[in-house]
Amino acid sequence: MTETTTAAAQDTLGRPAPGQRHVVAALFVDFGDKSRPPRARYECVPCNYASPIATGVNAVTAFVATAAHEHRITCINYQEAS
């Protein structure tokens, strides 16, 4: 996916025009290997939030199941972008 920066592709608030897609959040998961445990983190683009890194199988499993939902409840910027 490429970033579009032309004025025609954005509305007056800088959001993509209707029909355009954009990333508002990302969930990063590193499954680890024999030398390091799995880890995960969540980032929200509109509010610049970066979660603490969850490390270990049980912590990553619980984190992945709830991180995005929990942040969406509290992030005003995310609610406006949706």
ABEGO torsion letter per residue (X at the ends): XBBBABAAABBAAGBBBBGBBBBABBBBBBAEBAABBBBBBBBBAAAGBBBBBBBEAAAAAAAAAAAAAAAAAABAAAAAAX
